[in-house]
Amino acid sequence: MKKILILLMTIVIVMAFAACETQNGEGQTRSAVILTVDSIVMQSGAGALAEVSSTGGITAQSDVANVALSNRPKNIDLQPSPWLGIQLEEYQVTFYRTDGGTAVPNSVKRTIRYTIELNETYEIAALTILSAEQKVEYPLWDLAINGYDIETGMPVIEVNVLVEFFGKQVSGEPVYAQGWTSITWGVEVE
């Protein structure tokens, strides 16, 4: 009976250690690969506000960015394998004011499905950073209607944008990467 109890305790301890994940400061786990954000470049037209036509219709366009993501090995001697691909699952966009105001569009998590093979770069031509629907919500709608931000009195809202990507290595290890860009929304922003 004592041997069975020791065996069961050993199994429980081993399973507990196997379930633990360690992460470094970058959010990377024990994965053999690293997901990196090489660039985030806002496309022309980002920052334009929603407009109301003389007939009362609302026109708004999403703010989108060109994004480059790469799958790189942690060890340069790592041999290619189908298990080293990264499956992207979702991304989250969070806004931070840089102009003294506090109101920002809501953070949004969106689905993204793509597998990036080892040593491959995936270029996304139009990743939605801010949807057209978000432009007709506070605080951007108020800026469009009033012509100025009610918190700062300025004709623009300036933000830094954190874009976080979540996925997993094909073998199951989670991966994470983040990148930053900025947007200025205003009545006459080009």
N, C-alpha and C positions, 0 to 999 in steps of 0.2 A: 504494500500500500504506500509505503514511504517513497519507494522508487517511482511509482506512478505520479505521486504528488510533485516530486522534484522534476520529473519529465514535463508535467503540465505547466509548472511554473516557468521552466526554461522556455517552453514553446511560447507562453504569453509574453515573456521578456523579449524574445527574439522578434516576435510579431510587432511589439510596441516600437522597437528600434527601427524596424523596416518601414513602419508607417510614418516615421518622422521625416520631414524634409528640411534641409538647411538651405537658407538663402543668403547670398551676399548682399552688400549694399545696393547693388544694381537691380535686385529683384530676381536675379538668375538663380536657378536651382542647380542641382547636380547634373544637369543636362550636359552632354558632351559638346553642344553647340551653343552659339550665342546669336540671338536675334538682335540686329542693330537697325536703328533708324538713320539712314544716310542723309536724307534731306526731306524737308517739308517746305514747299514753295506755294504760296497762295496764288491762285489764278487771277488773271485780270478781271476786274469787276467786283472782287471781294471788298466788302465795306459799304456797298450800295444799300440804301434803305428801301423798305417797301414804299410803294407809291399808291396814292388814291387818285383814280381818274375822275374826270368831271361827272361821269355817270355813276360814281360810287364804287366802281370795281377796284379791287386791290391787286397790285402786281408786285411780286417778290420773287427773287431768285436766290437759290442756295449759294452759300460761300463754299467753294471747293478748293482743294489743293492737290498738287502733284506730289506724290510721296514715293520715296525709294526705301525699301527694306531689304536687308541682306541676312543670309544664314552663313555664319562663319564658324569654323571649328575652334574650340578652346585650345586644342593641341594641334599645331601645324602638321604633325606627322600622322594625323588621323586619316585613315583610309576611307574613301567614299563607301556608303552603305545606304540602302533604302530606309533603314531605321533612323538615319540622321536628318531626314527631312523635317521641316517645321510646318505644322498645320496651324494656320491662323484661324482664330475662332471669333474674336470680337475686338472692337476698339472703343475707347471712351474718350470723349472730348470734354475738357474742363476749362472754364474761362476765369482769368484773374485780372481785375482792373489795375491799370498802371497810371490812371489820371486823377486819382484821389476819390473817385466814386466807389460805391460798394455793390450796386445792383448789376448782376450779370445774367446772361441767358443760362437756363438750366443745363447742368451736365447731362450728356446723353451717351448711352452705350448702344452701339450698333453691331450687327452681325457682319462678319467678313469671312469668306471661305476661300482659302487658297493654300496650296502646299508649296513651300519654297525649299528646293533641294539644296544640299550642301554646296557652298561656294556659289550660290545663285543669288542674283538681285532681282527683286520683284518690284516693278514700277507701276504704281497706281495712277492713272491719268486724271481721275476726278473723284477724290475721296471727299465725301460730305463732311465739312467741319461745322457748318451751321445751316440747318434746313430753312427753306422758305417759310415754313410754318412758324419757326422760332422768330422770324423777323416781324411777325405781327403780334408778338407778345412783349410784355414789359421786360427790359427797359427800352428795347429798340423801337417799338411801336410809338412810345411816348416821344422819343427823339425825332422820329419821322413826322409826327403830328405837330409837335411844339416847335421844332427847329432847333431845340437845345436840350441838353440833359438836365433834368430837374434837380439832380444832386449837385452837379458842378457848375451849372449855368453855361457850360461850353457847348459849341455846336457839334461836338464829336464825342464818341466813347472809344477809349483806347484800352485794348486788352492784350495780355499775353495768353497764348493758348497751349495747354498741355494736351498732347495726344498720346494715349497709352495703348499699346497693342498687347493682346493676350493670346496665347496659343499653347501648343504642346509639341514636343518632339514626337515623331511617329511612334517611337518606343514608349511614349506615355509621360515623359518628364515635362513638367510645365516650363514655359519660357515667357519672358516679358521684356518689353522695350518701351522707351518713351522718347518723345521728341517735342520741341517747342517751335512755335511760330508766333506771329503777332498780327492783329487786325485793328484797323481804325475804321469805325463806322461813323458816317456823317452825311450831312445833306449834300455836300459837293465833293465827296471822296471819289477819287479816280484810281 
